[in-house]
Amino acid sequence: MRVLIAPDSFKESMSAREAAEAIARGVRAVVPGAACTLAPVSDGGEGFTASLGAALGATLHSVTVSDALGRPVGAEHALAPGAQPSTAVLEMASAAGLMHLQSGERDPMRASTRGVGELISSALDRLGEGGRLIIGIGGSATNDGGVGMLGALGARFLDSDGRPLPPVPASLAGRLARIDVSGLDPRLFEVSIEVACDVTNPLLGTSGASAIFGPQKGADRATVAKLEGFLGELVEAAEASDPSLDARAHATDPGAGAAGGLGWALATFLDARFEPGFDLVARTVGLEQVIENADLVFTGEGAIDAQTLYGKAPAGVAALARRHGVSCVVFAGRIGEGAEVLYAHGVSALVPIVQGVTTLEEALNDGPRNLERAAATSMRLMEIGNIAVHSHRAE
């Protein structure tokens, strides 16, 4: 039996690689001779660098950058100098992701993408002219419109008297008049920048960055309104500073609202090109070709619900499996409302991995063991199904 194992990460519990290894252990516990192909995937968030870097044969480089609250944190970028062109990969979540903050620390008025700019600068140190920089922008703790990143890369944010302001929403809101990008690192314009993004939200409005994603980053209703106002002021300041940037037009781009407006900043100031994160990873690792030759596909991530259908990795894996008539099982730590819609889009079974009543902490700590057990149980159920089919045919 040929089994493709292509999960995303189970946030705060397992990386995509660790999840794939746990599933493989469960499969082999029941079918020791199964040929398991491990292909960890990502849609642009946590684990993106490792997944894409491994596919490119890249080397990981560690660097210390600022987290969303300005504290030092270890992050990585991957460099594949042998790729054509030379390619660097990084994920914003490793610098300014929610994973670095406790729930009581979430403060989008003060959270910054500065560490993302520091990580980009480190990658540019090794990449060289004519290279390709790929940035995953899922899992953010920020809603700063990318000003922290731009500030780390040389931009300045000025009030009406030309005085520089700290690049965080709390300092810029109601005071920002002009954006000076003359000091941006010139190396940014010697490489192509691609953005892996799993959402299509614009920057502003009821489906924009603040309204949709602000609450999960710690914003109450009043703070959401402040953030929305700040991002609107940011667009106006960019438009007034340099109309050729098309800042207002980019605010409506699909994905402009990703990572709290980081998508807008990357497109507006760095001429970045967007692609759905899963599509980029799948194309790079040749996932469809592997699925075509598989007898069974396993995927999954921490939480599955109706929104999984919109750009999330398990839905992408299931769609490819459906195209080639291969059964696809999806594992999840939590199966939420509306997840059954996935049955119409290539998913053969949704399997929760948590057994019995447990605390969130216990579920996260026991994730690898629970996932291995769920995979083994799924294989046993398939064996029972095969026995039943063969018995019926014999009659």
C-alpha positions in Angstrom: 0.0 0.0 0.0 1.3 3.5 -1.0 0.3 6.1 1.5 0.9 9.9 1.1 1.0 11.7 4.4 0.7 15.5 3.9 -0.4 17.3 7.0 -0.1 20.9 8.0 1.1 21.8 11.5 -1.1 21.3 14.5 -0.5 24.7 16.1 1.1 24.7 19.5 1.3 20.9 19.4 3.2 19.6 16.4 5.1 20.9 13.4 3.9 19.6 10.0 7.0 17.2 9.9 6.2 15.9 13.4 2.6 15.3 12.5 3.6 13.4 9.3 5.9 11.2 11.4 3.2 10.5 13.9 0.8 9.5 11.2 3.4 7.3 9.6 4.0 5.5 12.9 0.3 4.8 13.2 0.1 3.5 9.6 3.0 1.1 10.0 1.8 -0.2 13.4 -1.1 -1.8 11.5 0.4 -2.2 8.0 4.2 -2.7 8.6 4.9 -2.9 4.8 3.1 0.3 3.9 5.2 2.6 1.7 4.7 6.0 3.4 5.7 9.2 1.6 5.9 12.1 4.0 5.2 15.5 2.4 4.6 18.1 5.2 2.7 21.1 3.7 1.8 24.6 4.8 -0.4 27.4 3.6 1.9 30.2 4.6 1.9 30.1 8.4 3.9 28.2 11.0 6.0 25.5 9.4 6.1 27.2 5.9 9.9 27.7 6.0 10.6 24.1 6.9 8.1 22.6 4.4 9.2 24.6 1.4 12.9 24.7 2.4 13.0 20.9 2.6 11.5 20.6 -0.8 14.1 23.0 -2.2 17.0 21.3 -0.5 17.7 24.5 1.4 19.9 25.1 4.4 18.3 26.7 7.5 19.9 29.8 9.0 19.1 30.9 12.5 18.9 34.6 13.4 17.7 36.6 16.5 14.9 39.1 15.7 12.2 41.0 17.5 8.9 39.4 18.3 5.7 41.3 18.0 6.3 43.1 21.3 10.0 43.8 20.6 11.5 41.0 22.6 14.4 38.9 21.1 13.2 35.6 19.6 14.9 33.0 17.5 13.8 32.7 13.9 15.0 31.0 10.7 15.1 31.5 7.0 16.0 28.9 4.5 18.5 29.4 1.6 18.7 27.3 -1.5 21.6 28.8 -3.5 21.4 25.9 -6.0 17.8 26.7 -7.0 17.1 28.5 -10.2 17.1 31.3 -9.3 18.7 31.3 -5.9 15.9 31.2 -3.4 15.3 32.3 0.2 12.2 31.3 2.2 10.9 32.7 5.5 7.7 32.9 7.4 6.5 36.1 9.2 5.0 33.9 12.0 8.5 33.0 13.2 9.1 36.6 14.0 5.8 38.3 14.7 3.5 35.3 15.2 0.8 34.7 17.8 2.7 31.6 18.8 5.2 33.8 20.7 2.6 35.6 22.8 0.5 34.5 25.8 -3.2 35.3 25.4 -2.9 38.1 27.9 -0.1 39.7 25.9 -2.0 40.3 22.7 -2.1 44.0 21.9 -2.5 44.9 18.2 -2.2 48.6 18.9 1.4 48.0 20.0 2.4 44.8 18.2 4.9 45.3 15.4 6.2 43.5 12.3 9.7 44.9 12.9 11.1 41.4 13.3 9.8 40.5 9.9 11.9 43.3 8.4 14.9 42.1 10.4 14.4 38.5 9.1 14.1 39.8 5.5 17.3 41.8 5.9 19.1 38.7 7.1 17.9 36.7 4.2 19.0 39.4 1.8 22.5 39.2 3.3 22.8 35.7 1.8 20.5 35.8 -1.2 22.3 38.1 -3.7 21.0 40.1 -6.7 18.6 38.3 -9.0 17.4 36.0 -6.3 13.9 35.0 -5.3 12.5 35.7 -1.8 9.4 33.8 -0.7 7.5 35.0 2.4 4.7 33.1 4.1 2.4 35.6 6.0 0.0 33.4 8.1 -0.2 33.3 11.8 0.5 36.9 12.7 0.0 38.7 16.0 0.0 42.1 14.3 -2.3 44.7 12.7 0.2 47.4 11.9 -0.2 47.5 8.1 3.4 46.4 7.8 4.9 49.6 9.2 7.2 47.8 11.6 8.6 45.7 8.7 9.1 48.8 6.6 10.7 50.7 9.4 13.2 47.9 10.0 14.1 48.0 6.3 14.7 51.8 6.2 11.4 53.6 5.8 10.5 56.6 8.1 7.0 57.7 9.3 6.7 61.4 9.8 4.1 63.7 11.5 3.0 67.0 9.9 6.1 68.8 11.2 8.4 66.2 9.6 9.3 64.5 12.9 9.8 60.8 12.9 7.2 58.6 14.7 7.7 55.1 16.1 6.2 52.6 13.6 3.4 51.1 15.7 -0.3 51.8 15.4 -0.5 53.4 18.9 2.1 56.0 17.9 1.0 56.6 14.3 -2.8 56.8 14.7 -4.0 60.3 14.2 -0.5 61.7 13.8 0.9 60.2 10.6 1.3 62.7 7.7 3.9 61.3 5.4 5.9 58.1 4.7 9.6 58.5 3.5 10.7 55.4 1.7 13.9 56.9 0.2 16.0 55.0 2.8 14.5 51.5 2.0 17.2 48.8 1.6 18.1 48.9 -2.2 18.6 45.1 -2.2 14.8 44.7 -1.9 14.5 45.9 -5.5 17.2 43.5 -6.8 15.2 40.4 -6.0 11.7 39.1 -6.8 9.4 38.8 -3.9 6.6 36.2 -3.7 4.1 36.1 -0.9 2.4 32.9 0.2 -1.0 33.8 1.6 -4.0 31.8 2.7 -6.6 34.6 2.8 -8.2 36.9 0.2 -9.3 39.7 2.5 -8.8 43.3 1.5 -7.1 45.8 3.8 -10.2 47.8 4.9 -13.9 47.4 5.5 -16.1 44.8 7.1 -14.1 41.9 5.5 -10.7 43.7 6.1 -7.8 43.0 8.4 -9.1 44.8 11.5 -12.7 43.6 11.4 -12.0 40.0 10.6 -8.7 39.2 12.3 -8.3 42.0 14.9 -10.4 40.2 17.6 -8.2 37.1 17.5 -5.2 39.3 18.1 -6.7 40.9 21.2 -8.8 43.8 19.8 -12.1 44.6 21.3 -14.8 46.5 19.3 -13.4 49.9 20.2 -9.8 48.8 19.3 -11.0 47.3 16.0 -12.4 50.8 15.1 -9.1 52.4 16.0 -7.1 50.0 13.9 -9.5 50.4 11.0 -9.0 54.2 11.2 -5.2 53.8 11.5 -5.0 51.6 8.4 -7.1 54.1 6.5 -4.8 56.9 7.5 -1.8 54.8 6.5 -3.2 54.4 3.0 -3.9 58.1 2.7 -0.4 58.9 3.9 1.2 56.5 1.4 -1.0 57.9 -1.5 0.0 61.5 -0.5 3.6 60.7 -0.2 3.9 58.9 -3.6 0.9 58.5 -5.9 2.8 56.1 -8.1 2.6 53.5 -5.3 -1.1 53.0 -6.0 -1.6 52.5 -2.3 -5.4 52.9 -2.5 -5.7 50.4 -5.3 -3.5 47.9 -3.5 -5.8 48.2 -0.4 -8.5 46.3 -2.4 -6.1 43.5 -3.6 -7.1 40.0 -2.4 -4.7 39.3 0.4 -4.0 43.0 1.3 -5.5 42.4 4.7 -3.4 39.3 5.4 -1.2 39.5 8.5 -2.9 42.7 9.7 -2.1 44.5 6.5 1.4 43.2 6.0 0.2 41.9 2.6 -0.8 45.5 1.6 2.7 46.8 2.6 4.5 44.1 0.6 2.5 44.7 -2.5 2.5 48.5 -2.3 6.1 49.2 -1.3 8.0 46.1 -2.4 6.1 45.1 -5.5 5.4 41.6 -4.2 3.4 39.0 -6.1 0.8 36.9 -4.3 0.0 33.3 -4.6 -2.1 31.0 -2.4 0.3 29.5 0.1 -0.8 25.9 -0.4 -0.6 26.2 -4.2 3.0 27.5 -4.0 4.1 24.7 -1.7 2.2 22.0 -3.6 3.8 23.1 -6.9 7.3 23.3 -5.4 7.2 19.8 -3.8 5.4 18.2 -6.8 2.5 17.1 -4.6 0.1 16.3 -7.3 2.5 13.8 -9.0 2.9 12.0 -5.7 -0.9 11.9 -5.0 -1.4 10.5 -8.5 0.6 7.4 -7.5 -0.9 7.0 -4.0 -3.5 4.5 -2.8 -4.5 6.6 0.2 -3.9 10.2 1.4 -3.7 11.4 5.0 -3.7 15.1 5.9 -4.9 17.3 8.7 -4.2 20.3 11.0 -5.1 21.5 14.5 -8.6 22.8 13.7 -11.0 22.0 10.9 -14.2 23.9 10.1 -16.1 25.4 7.3 -13.4 28.0 6.7 -10.9 25.2 5.9 -12.3 25.1 2.4 -10.9 28.6 1.7 -7.2 28.3 1.1 -6.2 25.9 4.0 -3.8 23.1 3.3 -6.0 20.1 4.1 -8.6 21.3 1.6 -6.0 21.7 -1.0 -4.6 18.2 -0.4 -8.2 16.8 -0.5 -8.9 18.6 -3.8 -5.8 17.1 -5.5 -6.8 13.6 -4.1 -10.3 14.0 -5.5 -8.9 14.9 -8.9 -7.1 11.6 -9.1 -9.7 9.4 -7.4 -7.7 8.8 -4.2 -9.4 8.6 -0.8 -8.4 11.3 1.6 -8.6 11.2 5.4 -8.4 14.4 7.4 -7.2 14.4 11.0 -7.9 17.3 13.4 -7.5 18.3 17.0 -10.8 20.0 16.8 -13.6 19.6 14.2 -15.7 22.8 14.2 -19.0 23.9 12.8 -19.6 23.4 9.1 -16.7 21.1 8.6 -18.9 18.5 6.9 -18.9 20.8 3.8 -15.5 19.2 3.1 -17.2 15.9 2.2 -18.3 17.5 -1.0 -14.7 18.6 -1.9 -12.6 15.4 -1.8 -12.6 14.5 1.9 -13.5 10.9 2.6 -13.4 11.0 6.4 -12.9 13.6 9.1 -11.3 12.1 12.2 -10.8 13.8 15.5 -7.7 12.8 17.3 -8.6 13.8 20.9 -10.2 10.9 22.8 -12.3 11.6 25.9 -12.5 14.7 28.1 -9.3 16.6 28.4 -7.8 20.0 29.0 -6.4 22.1 26.2 -2.9 21.8 27.6 -3.2 18.0 27.8 -4.6 17.8 24.3 -1.7 19.9 22.9 0.9 17.9 24.9 -0.5 14.5 23.8 -1.0 15.6 20.2 1.6 13.3 18.6 0.5 10.2 20.5 -3.2 11.0 19.8 -2.5 11.5 16.1 -0.5 8.2 15.9 -3.4 6.4 17.6 -6.0 8.0 15.3 -4.0 7.0 12.2 -3.7 3.4 13.5 -7.4 3.2 14.2 -8.2 4.5 10.7 -6.0 1.8 9.2 -7.8 -0.9 11.2 -11.2 0.4 10.2 -10.1 0.3 6.5 -9.0 -3.3 7.0 -12.3 -4.2 8.5 -14.0 -2.5 5.5 -11.9 -4.5 3.1 -12.8 -7.8 4.9 -16.5 -6.9 4.8 -16.3 -6.1 1.1 -14.5 -9.4 0.3 -16.9 -11.4 2.4 -19.9 -9.9 0.7 -18.4 -10.6 -2.7 -17.7 -14.2 -1.7 -21.4 -14.7 -0.9 
